[in-house]
Amino acid sequence: MGYLSTTLVQRGLLAMTLAVAAATAYAGKANDTLTYASDNEVENVSPYHNNMREGVILAAMAWDTLIYRDTRTGEFKPQLATTWKWESPTALNLTLRQGVTFHNGDKFSADDVVYTFNEVTGADAKIATRQNTDWIKSVEKLGEYQVRIHLKTPFPAALEYLAGPTPIYPAAYFKKVGIEGYSKAPIGTGPYKITAVVPGQGVNMVKNPAYFKDSPIGQPKIGKVNFVVIRDPEARMAQLMTGAVDWIWRVPADQAESLKTLPNLTVLSGETMRVGFISINNHGSTPESTPFKDPRVRQAVNMAIHREGLASSLVRGGSQPVHAPCFRTQFGCETVKVVKYPYDPVKAKALLAEAGFPNGFDTDLWAYRERDYAEAMIGDLRKIGIRARLHFVQYPALRTEVRSGRAPLSFQAWGSYSINDASAFTGNFFKGGADDTAKDPQTIDLLQAADTTVDAAQRKAMYAKALQRISEQAMWAPLFSYSTNYAFTSDLQFEAQPDELPRFFMASWK
């Protein structure tokens, strides 16, 4: 679990700074252009067609949802919908805001809401995360600015989702250009317009001068915002230090400490809702995953990983060990009865021997982020005899391997689209969907019942039973909560939130 010393990091930063000192700084307050950098490219900027955090950020910039949830109070506020009322447990009526236009000038109306939800819930829709909309049966137009959402069954978390990963598309424009055209030139009603999508490089945005005045998020303040893809973490820091970019995140803890010494930069840190985990192929669909059919082997994996060491030595900044597939603040994330596997390599080796693997076995671990975390996990597994080969790839490639059943183990992270309900986490991975690597019928039934039960106490009890079973059978290895280190120019007024959604539309220059 070792990590680079601060001295080595500082030397590396100095060397990189000198190497890129000649770079032209197009970012910054002087040009009213905020440039932010991340390591992952969004495979498709259409919000429903990616599930990466970078895509969630872009969605909040260029699109609006029907409802807005205030991050400070938790209160639901009007956004594209001005009022809403439950007609029945499976019918929600909404009155829509008038006078809103899309970035191309098209008028927003009920037609756009009906089209969006009926399109993304269609049988042939190739959306990234069906869990976010599969509670919707259909949407009915009641008038030019009135709609009724029909639910398949009661879904108490509906407002959470309508305030999260459910932005509204422009019906006429989307029908005209299709998903391929929309991914290249997307439009929404949000505070920023996307002016360019450059594959492999990033996305450019400009302030929307026609953004509706009564939006609960207020008016955008910075003229231009550019997202750039810089995969190498050292290069991202060097670009920040030379002024080529204004904001970066996921800065390693040691490097964040070094950046704090620079007078022109600000560093913020804090725990987030994002949870790191190892998914486990429970069904042994490939030779490399056959051992994981035995729950004792999966339990051994859980005992082999040093959660506390990862949280305190690598992640740091408030990270905590996690023992259930949810974040503790989410409704239904009851972890009192889950099995909290201790770090116990001796017991883990004994479990492998009981399962018929006294000498361990060879397997594969797939990962797409934080290579040093993945390598630390591989080191822990090797100590008990599980010799895992690392496949470090981009997220789309990892997702394909996991969903096809070819990945025995995968190191991933999930931020629940910032939805504070266990359905957004546990349901996504254990309710029989594409990302469910266990597909346990009993767990699926419990979660389906929990998601649709109106009574809060009963919902909690059902989630608790599901989480208990998941942990007892060691279907996964939940690991730790993420803490994110943000580093940015001191000219920028930026506030970090626990839901890990940088709200650049609320940022401003000092």
Secondary structure as a PSIPRED ss2 file (coil, helix, strand):
# PSIPRED VFORMAT (PSIPRED V4.0)

   1 M C   1.000  0.000  0.000
   2 G C   1.000  0.000  0.000
   3 Y C   1.000  0.000  0.000
   4 L C   1.000  0.000  0.000
   5 S C   1.000  0.000  0.000
   6 T H   0.000  1.000  0.000
   7 T H   0.000  1.000  0.000
   8 L H   0.000  1.000  0.000
   9 V H   0.000  1.000  0.000
  10 Q H   0.000  1.000  0.000
  11 R H   0.000  1.000  0.000
  12 G H   0.000  1.000  0.000
  13 L H   0.000  1.000  0.000
  14 L H   0.000  1.000  0.000
  15 A H   0.000  1.000  0.000
  16 M H   0.000  1.000  0.000
  17 T H   0.000  1.000  0.000
  18 L H   0.000  1.000  0.000
  19 A H   0.000  1.000  0.000
  20 V C   1.000  0.000  0.000
  21 A C   1.000  0.000  0.000
  22 A C   1.000  0.000  0.000
  23 A C   1.000  0.000  0.000
  24 T C   1.000  0.000  0.000
  25 A C   1.000  0.000  0.000
  26 Y C   1.000  0.000  0.000
  27 A C   1.000  0.000  0.000
  28 G E   0.000  0.000  1.000
  29 K H   0.000  1.000  0.000
  30 A H   0.000  1.000  0.000
  31 N H   0.000  1.000  0.000
  32 D C   1.000  0.000  0.000
  33 T E   0.000  0.000  1.000
  34 L E   0.000  0.000  1.000
  35 T E   0.000  0.000  1.000
  36 Y E   0.000  0.000  1.000
  37 A E   0.000  0.000  1.000
  38 S E   0.000  0.000  1.000
  39 D C   1.000  0.000  0.000
  40 N C   1.000  0.000  0.000
  41 E C   1.000  0.000  0.000
  42 V C   1.000  0.000  0.000
  43 E C   1.000  0.000  0.000
  44 N C   1.000  0.000  0.000
  45 V C   1.000  0.000  0.000
  46 S C   1.000  0.000  0.000
  47 P H   0.000  1.000  0.000
  48 Y H   0.000  1.000  0.000
  49 H H   0.000  1.000  0.000
  50 N C   1.000  0.000  0.000
  51 N C   1.000  0.000  0.000
  52 M C   1.000  0.000  0.000
  53 R H   0.000  1.000  0.000
  54 E H   0.000  1.000  0.000
  55 G H   0.000  1.000  0.000
  56 V H   0.000  1.000  0.000
  57 I H   0.000  1.000  0.000
  58 L H   0.000  1.000  0.000
  59 A H   0.000  1.000  0.000
  60 A H   0.000  1.000  0.000
  61 M H   0.000  1.000  0.000
  62 A H   0.000  1.000  0.000
  63 W C   1.000  0.000  0.000
  64 D C   1.000  0.000  0.000
  65 T C   1.000  0.000  0.000
  66 L C   1.000  0.000  0.000
  67 I E   0.000  0.000  1.000
  68 Y E   0.000  0.000  1.000
  69 R E   0.000  0.000  1.000
  70 D C   1.000  0.000  0.000
  71 T C   1.000  0.000  0.000
  72 R C   1.000  0.000  0.000
  73 T C   1.000  0.000  0.000
  74 G C   1.000  0.000  0.000
  75 E C   1.000  0.000  0.000
  76 F E   0.000  0.000  1.000
  77 K E   0.000  0.000  1.000
  78 P E   0.000  0.000  1.000
  79 Q C   1.000  0.000  0.000
  80 L C   1.000  0.000  0.000
  81 A E   0.000  0.000  1.000
  82 T E   0.000  0.000  1.000
  83 T E   0.000  0.000  1.000
  84 W E   0.000  0.000  1.000
  85 K E   0.000  0.000  1.000
  86 W E   0.000  0.000  1.000
  87 E E   0.000  0.000  1.000
  88 S E   0.000  0.000  1.000
  89 P C   1.000  0.000  0.000
  90 T C   1.000  0.000  0.000
  91 A E   0.000  0.000  1.000
  92 L E   0.000  0.000  1.000
  93 N E   0.000  0.000  1.000
  94 L E   0.000  0.000  1.000
  95 T E   0.000  0.000  1.000
  96 L E   0.000  0.000  1.000
  97 R C   1.000  0.000  0.000
  98 Q C   1.000  0.000  0.000
  99 G C   1.000  0.000  0.000
 100 V C   1.000  0.000  0.000
 101 T E   0.000  0.000  1.000
 102 F C   1.000  0.000  0.000
 103 H C   1.000  0.000  0.000
 104 N C   1.000  0.000  0.000
 105 G C   1.000  0.000  0.000
 106 D C   1.000  0.000  0.000
 107 K E   0.000  0.000  1.000
 108 F C   1.000  0.000  0.000
 109 S C   1.000  0.000  0.000
 110 A H   0.000  1.000  0.000
 111 D H   0.000  1.000  0.000
 112 D H   0.000  1.000  0.000
 113 V H   0.000  1.000  0.000
 114 V H   0.000  1.000  0.000
 115 Y H   0.000  1.000  0.000
 116 T H   0.000  1.000  0.000
 117 F H   0.000  1.000  0.000
 118 N H   0.000  1.000  0.000
 119 E H   0.000  1.000  0.000
 120 V H   0.000  1.000  0.000
 121 T C   1.000  0.000  0.000
 122 G C   1.000  0.000  0.000
 123 A C   1.000  0.000  0.000
 124 D C   1.000  0.000  0.000
 125 A C   1.000  0.000  0.000
 126 K C   1.000  0.000  0.000
 127 I C   1.000  0.000  0.000
 128 A C   1.000  0.000  0.000
 129 T C   1.000  0.000  0.000
 130 R H   0.000  1.000  0.000
 131 Q H   0.000  1.000  0.000
 132 N H   0.000  1.000  0.000
 133 T C   1.000  0.000  0.000
 134 D C   1.000  0.000  0.000
 135 W C   1.000  0.000  0.000
 136 I E   0.000  0.000  1.000
 137 K E   0.000  0.000  1.000
 138 S E   0.000  0.000  1.000
 139 V E   0.000  0.000  1.000
 140 E E   0.000  0.000  1.000
 141 K E   0.000  0.000  1.000
 142 L E   0.000  0.000  1.000
 143 G E   0.000  0.000  1.000
 144 E C   1.000  0.000  0.000
 145 Y C   1.000  0.000  0.000
 146 Q E   0.000  0.000  1.000
 147 V E   0.000  0.000  1.000
 148 R E   0.000  0.000  1.000
 149 I E   0.000  0.000  1.000
 150 H E   0.000  0.000  1.000
 151 L E   0.000  0.000  1.000
 152 K C   1.000  0.000  0.000
 153 T C   1.000  0.000  0.000
 154 P C   1.000  0.000  0.000
 155 F C   1.000  0.000  0.000
 156 P C   1.000  0.000  0.000
 157 A C   1.000  0.000  0.000
 158 A H   0.000  1.000  0.000
 159 L H   0.000  1.000  0.000
 160 E H   0.000  1.000  0.000
 161 Y H   0.000  1.000  0.000
 162 L H   0.000  1.000  0.000
 163 A C   1.000  0.000  0.000
 164 G C   1.000  0.000  0.000
 165 P C   1.000  0.000  0.000
 166 T C   1.000  0.000  0.000
 167 P C   1.000  0.000  0.000
 168 I C   1.000  0.000  0.000
 169 Y C   1.000  0.000  0.000
 170 P C   1.000  0.000  0.000
 171 A H   0.000  1.000  0.000
 172 A H   0.000  1.000  0.000
 173 Y H   0.000  1.000  0.000
 174 F H   0.000  1.000  0.000
 175 K H   0.000  1.000  0.000
 176 K H   0.000  1.000  0.000
 177 V H   0.000  1.000  0.000
 178 G H   0.000  1.000  0.000
 179 I H   0.000  1.000  0.000
 180 E H   0.000  1.000  0.000
 181 G H   0.000  1.000  0.000
 182 Y H   0.000  1.000  0.000
 183 S H   0.000  1.000  0.000
 184 K H   0.000  1.000  0.000
 185 A C   1.000  0.000  0.000
 186 P C   1.000  0.000  0.000
 187 I C   1.000  0.000  0.000
 188 G C   1.000  0.000  0.000
 189 T C   1.000  0.000  0.000
 190 G C   1.000  0.000  0.000
 191 P C   1.000  0.000  0.000
 192 Y E   0.000  0.000  1.000
 193 K E   0.000  0.000  1.000
 194 I E   0.000  0.000  1.000
 195 T E   0.000  0.000  1.000
 196 A E   0.000  0.000  1.000
 197 V E   0.000  0.000  1.000
 198 V E   0.000  0.000  1.000
 199 P C   1.000  0.000  0.000
 200 G C   1.000  0.000  0.000
 201 Q C   1.000  0.000  0.000
 202 G E   0.000  0.000  1.000
 203 V E   0.000  0.000  1.000
 204 N E   0.000  0.000  1.000
 205 M E   0.000  0.000  1.000
 206 V E   0.000  0.000  1.000
 207 K E   0.000  0.000  1.000
 208 N C   1.000  0.000  0.000
 209 P C   1.000  0.000  0.000
 210 A C   1.000  0.000  0.000
 211 Y C   1.000  0.000  0.000
 212 F C   1.000  0.000  0.000
 213 K C   1.000  0.000  0.000
 214 D C   1.000  0.000  0.000
 215 S C   1.000  0.000  0.000
 216 P C   1.000  0.000  0.000
 217 I C   1.000  0.000  0.000
 218 G C   1.000  0.000  0.000
 219 Q C   1.000  0.000  0.000
 220 P C   1.000  0.000  0.000
 221 K C   1.000  0.000  0.000
 222 I C   1.000  0.000  0.000
 223 G C   1.000  0.000  0.000
 224 K E   0.000  0.000  1.000
 225 V E   0.000  0.000  1.000
 226 N E   0.000  0.000  1.000
 227 F E   0.000  0.000  1.000
 228 V E   0.000  0.000  1.000
 229 V E   0.000  0.000  1.000
 230 I C   1.000  0.000  0.000
 231 R C   1.000  0.000  0.000
 232 D C   1.000  0.000  0.000
 233 P H   0.000  1.000  0.000
 234 E H   0.000  1.000  0.000
 235 A H   0.000  1.000  0.000
 236 R H   0.000  1.000  0.000
 237 M H   0.000  1.000  0.000
 238 A H   0.000  1.000  0.000
 239 Q H   0.000  1.000  0.000
 240 L H   0.000  1.000  0.000
 241 M H   0.000  1.000  0.000
 242 T H   0.000  1.000  0.000
 243 G C   1.000  0.000  0.000
 244 A C   1.000  0.000  0.000
 245 V C   1.000  0.000  0.000
 246 D C   1.000  0.000  0.000
 247 W E   0.000  0.000  1.000
 248 I E   0.000  0.000  1.000
 249 W C   1.000  0.000  0.000
 250 R C   1.000  0.000  0.000
 251 V C   1.000  0.000  0.000
 252 P C   1.000  0.000  0.000
 253 A H   0.000  1.000  0.000
 254 D H   0.000  1.000  0.000
 255 Q H   0.000  1.000  0.000
 256 A H   0.000  1.000  0.000
 257 E H   0.000  1.000  0.000
 258 S H   0.000  1.000  0.000
 259 L H   0.000  1.000  0.000
 260 K C   1.000  0.000  0.000
 261 T C   1.000  0.000  0.000
 262 L C   1.000  0.000  0.000
 263 P C   1.000  0.000  0.000
 264 N C   1.000  0.000  0.000
 265 L E   0.000  0.000  1.000
 266 T E   0.000  0.000  1.000
 267 V E   0.000  0.000  1.000
 268 L E   0.000  0.000  1.000
 269 S E   0.000  0.000  1.000
 270 G E   0.000  0.000  1.000
 271 E E   0.000  0.000  1.000
 272 T E   0.000  0.000  1.000
 273 M E   0.000  0.000  1.000
 274 R E   0.000  0.000  1.000
 275 V E   0.000  0.000  1.000
 276 G E   0.000  0.000  1.000
 277 F E   0.000  0.000  1.000
 278 I E   0.000  0.000  1.000
 279 S E   0.000  0.000  1.000
 280 I E   0.000  0.000  1.000
 281 N C   1.000  0.000  0.000
 282 N C   1.000  0.000  0.000
 283 H C   1.000  0.000  0.000
 284 G C   1.000  0.000  0.000
 285 S C   1.000  0.000  0.000
 286 T C   1.000  0.000  0.000
 287 P H   0.000  1.000  0.000
 288 E H   0.000  1.000  0.000
 289 S H   0.000  1.000  0.000
 290 T H   0.000  1.000  0.000
 291 P H   0.000  1.000  0.000
 292 F H   0.000  1.000  0.000
 293 K H   0.000  1.000  0.000
 294 D C   1.000  0.000  0.000
 295 P H   0.000  1.000  0.000
 296 R H   0.000  1.000  0.000
 297 V H   0.000  1.000  0.000
 298 R H   0.000  1.000  0.000
 299 Q H   0.000  1.000  0.000
 300 A H   0.000  1.000  0.000
 301 V H   0.000  1.000  0.000
 302 N H   0.000  1.000  0.000
 303 M H   0.000  1.000  0.000
 304 A H   0.000  1.000  0.000
 305 I C   1.000  0.000  0.000
 306 H C   1.000  0.000  0.000
 307 R H   0.000  1.000  0.000
 308 E H   0.000  1.000  0.000
 309 G H   0.000  1.000  0.000
 310 L H   0.000  1.000  0.000
 311 A H   0.000  1.000  0.000
 312 S H   0.000  1.000  0.000
 313 S H   0.000  1.000  0.000
 314 L H   0.000  1.000  0.000
 315 V H   0.000  1.000  0.000
 316 R C   1.000  0.000  0.000
 317 G C   1.000  0.000  0.000
 318 G C   1.000  0.000  0.000
 319 S C   1.000  0.000  0.000
 320 Q C   1.000  0.000  0.000
 321 P E   0.000  0.000  1.000
 322 V C   1.000  0.000  0.000
 323 H C   1.000  0.000  0.000
 324 A C   1.000  0.000  0.000
 325 P C   1.000  0.000  0.000
 326 C C   1.000  0.000  0.000
 327 F C   1.000  0.000  0.000
 328 R C   1.000  0.000  0.000
 329 T C   1.000  0.000  0.000
 330 Q C   1.000  0.000  0.000
 331 F E   0.000  0.000  1.000
 332 G C   1.000  0.000  0.000
 333 C C   1.000  0.000  0.000
 334 E C   1.000  0.000  0.000
 335 T C   1.000  0.000  0.000
 336 V C   1.000  0.000  0.000
 337 K C   1.000  0.000  0.000
 338 V C   1.000  0.000  0.000
 339 V C   1.000  0.000  0.000
 340 K C   1.000  0.000  0.000
 341 Y C   1.000  0.000  0.000
 342 P C   1.000  0.000  0.000
 343 Y C   1.000  0.000  0.000
 344 D C   1.000  0.000  0.000
 345 P H   0.000  1.000  0.000
 346 V H   0.000  1.000  0.000
 347 K H   0.000  1.000  0.000
 348 A H   0.000  1.000  0.000
 349 K H   0.000  1.000  0.000
 350 A H   0.000  1.000  0.000
 351 L H   0.000  1.000  0.000
 352 L H   0.000  1.000  0.000
 353 A H   0.000  1.000  0.000
 354 E H   0.000  1.000  0.000
 355 A C   1.000  0.000  0.000
 356 G C   1.000  0.000  0.000
 357 F C   1.000  0.000  0.000
 358 P C   1.000  0.000  0.000
 359 N C   1.000  0.000  0.000
 360 G C   1.000  0.000  0.000
 361 F E   0.000  0.000  1.000
 362 D E   0.000  0.000  1.000
 363 T E   0.000  0.000  1.000
 364 D E   0.000  0.000  1.000
 365 L E   0.000  0.000  1.000
 366 W E   0.000  0.000  1.000
 367 A E   0.000  0.000  1.000
 368 Y C   1.000  0.000  0.000
 369 R C   1.000  0.000  0.000
 370 E C   1.000  0.000  0.000
 371 R H   0.000  1.000  0.000
 372 D H   0.000  1.000  0.000
 373 Y H   0.000  1.000  0.000
 374 A H   0.000  1.000  0.000
 375 E H   0.000  1.000  0.000
 376 A H   0.000  1.000  0.000
 377 M H   0.000  1.000  0.000
 378 I H   0.000  1.000  0.000
 379 G H   0.000  1.000  0.000
 380 D H   0.000  1.000  0.000
 381 L H   0.000  1.000  0.000
 382 R H   0.000  1.000  0.000
 383 K H   0.000  1.000  0.000
 384 I C   1.000  0.000  0.000
 385 G C   1.000  0.000  0.000
 386 I E   0.000  0.000  1.000
 387 R E   0.000  0.000  1.000
 388 A E   0.000  0.000  1.000
 389 R E   0.000  0.000  1.000
 390 L E   0.000  0.000  1.000
 391 H E   0.000  0.000  1.000
 392 F E   0.000  0.000  1.000
 393 V C   1.000  0.000  0.000
 394 Q C   1.000  0.000  0.000
 395 Y H   0.000  1.000  0.000
 396 P H   0.000  1.000  0.000
 397 A H   0.000  1.000  0.000
 398 L H   0.000  1.000  0.000
 399 R H   0.000  1.000  0.000
 400 T H   0.000  1.000  0.000
 401 E H   0.000  1.000  0.000
 402 V H   0.000  1.000  0.000
 403 R H   0.000  1.000  0.000
 404 S C   1.000  0.000  0.000
 405 G C   1.000  0.000  0.000
 406 R C   1.000  0.000  0.000
 407 A C   1.000  0.000  0.000
 408 P C   1.000  0.000  0.000
 409 L E   0.000  0.000  1.000
 410 S E   0.000  0.000  1.000
 411 F E   0.000  0.000  1.000
 412 Q E   0.000  0.000  1.000
 413 A E   0.000  0.000  1.000
 414 W E   0.000  0.000  1.000
 415 G C   1.000  0.000  0.000
 416 S H   0.000  1.000  0.000
 417 Y H   0.000  1.000  0.000
 418 S H   0.000  1.000  0.000
 419 I C   1.000  0.000  0.000
 420 N C   1.000  0.000  0.000
 421 D E   0.000  0.000  1.000
 422 A H   0.000  1.000  0.000
 423 S H   0.000  1.000  0.000
 424 A H   0.000  1.000  0.000
 425 F C   1.000  0.000  0.000
 426 T H   0.000  1.000  0.000
 427 G H   0.000  1.000  0.000
 428 N H   0.000  1.000  0.000
 429 F H   0.000  1.000  0.000
 430 F H   0.000  1.000  0.000
 431 K C   1.000  0.000  0.000
 432 G C   1.000  0.000  0.000
 433 G C   1.000  0.000  0.000
 434 A C   1.000  0.000  0.000
 435 D C   1.000  0.000  0.000
 436 D C   1.000  0.000  0.000
 437 T C   1.000  0.000  0.000
 438 A C   1.000  0.000  0.000
 439 K C   1.000  0.000  0.000
 440 D C   1.000  0.000  0.000
 441 P H   0.000  1.000  0.000
 442 Q H   0.000  1.000  0.000
 443 T H   0.000  1.000  0.000
 444 I H   0.000  1.000  0.000
 445 D H   0.000  1.000  0.000
 446 L H   0.000  1.000  0.000
 447 L H   0.000  1.000  0.000
 448 Q H   0.000  1.000  0.000
 449 A H   0.000  1.000  0.000
 450 A H   0.000  1.000  0.000
 451 D H   0.000  1.000  0.000
 452 T H   0.000  1.000  0.000
 453 T C   1.000  0.000  0.000
 454 V C   1.000  0.000  0.000
 455 D C   1.000  0.000  0.000
 456 A H   0.000  1.000  0.000
 457 A H   0.000  1.000  0.000
 458 Q H   0.000  1.000  0.000
 459 R H   0.000  1.000  0.000
 460 K H   0.000  1.000  0.000
 461 A H   0.000  1.000  0.000
 462 M H   0.000  1.000  0.000
 463 Y H   0.000  1.000  0.000
 464 A H   0.000  1.000  0.000
 465 K H   0.000  1.000  0.000
 466 A H   0.000  1.000  0.000
 467 L H   0.000  1.000  0.000
 468 Q H   0.000  1.000  0.000
 469 R H   0.000  1.000  0.000
 470 I H   0.000  1.000  0.000
 471 S H   0.000  1.000  0.000
 472 E H   0.000  1.000  0.000
 473 Q C   1.000  0.000  0.000
 474 A C   1.000  0.000  0.000
 475 M C   1.000  0.000  0.000
 476 W E   0.000  0.000  1.000
 477 A E   0.000  0.000  1.000
 478 P E   0.000  0.000  1.000
 479 L E   0.000  0.000  1.000
 480 F E   0.000  0.000  1.000
 481 S E   0.000  0.000  1.000
 482 Y E   0.000  0.000  1.000
 483 S E   0.000  0.000  1.000
 484 T E   0.000  0.000  1.000
 485 N E   0.000  0.000  1.000
 486 Y E   0.000  0.000  1.000
 487 A E   0.000  0.000  1.000
 488 F E   0.000  0.000  1.000
 489 T E   0.000  0.000  1.000
 490 S C   1.000  0.000  0.000
 491 D C   1.000  0.000  0.000
 492 L E   0.000  0.000  1.000
 493 Q E   0.000  0.000  1.000
 494 F C   1.000  0.000  0.000
 495 E C   1.000  0.000  0.000
 496 A C   1.000  0.000  0.000
 497 Q C   1.000  0.000  0.000
 498 P C   1.000  0.000  0.000
 499 D C   1.000  0.000  0.000
 500 E C   1.000  0.000  0.000
 501 L C   1.000  0.000  0.000
 502 P C   1.000  0.000  0.000
 503 R C   1.000  0.000  0.000
 504 F H   0.000  1.000  0.000
 505 F H   0.000  1.000  0.000
 506 M H   0.000  1.000  0.000
 507 A C   1.000  0.000  0.000
 508 S E   0.000  0.000  1.000
 509 W E   0.000  0.000  1.000
 510 K C   1.000  0.000  0.000
